[in-house]
């Protein structure tokens, strides 16, 4: 489980939106399509246990694929 402060930002269910070409968290997710409760967003509680209205969806850490190219060996 992520710490309470960054749990939304590292959750695979967080929705991202573009605003003037910049990707930003929307404040919504699959668990809370109408808006993530403040208690979860700002870390009062972590969302690894049921929370009213979460549609049965909990925090799951998103897998970030590396974008670092493999090391090129010189002959």
Residue pairs with C-beta under 8 A, 6 or more apart in sequence:
1 7
1 46
1 48
1 59
2 10
2 11
2 46
2 59
2 61
3 43
3 46
4 43
4 44
4 45
4 46
5 42
5 43
7 40
7 43
7 46
7 47
7 59
8 14
8 25
8 29
8 36
8 40
8 41
8 47
9 25
10 61
10 62
11 29
11 47
11 59
11 60
11 61
11 62
12 60
12 61
12 62
12 63
13 29
13 30
13 31
13 57
13 59
13 60
14 25
14 26
14 29
14 62
15 25
15 26
15 28
15 29
15 30
16 23
16 24
16 25
16 26
17 23
17 24
17 25
17 26
18 24
27 35
27 36
27 41
28 34
28 35
28 36
29 36
29 57
30 55
30 57
31 47
31 51
31 54
31 55
31 57
31 58
32 40
32 53
32 54
32 55
37 51
37 53
38 44
39 45
40 46
40 47
40 51
45 51
46 59
47 54
47 58
47 59
48 58
48 59
49 58
50 56
50 58
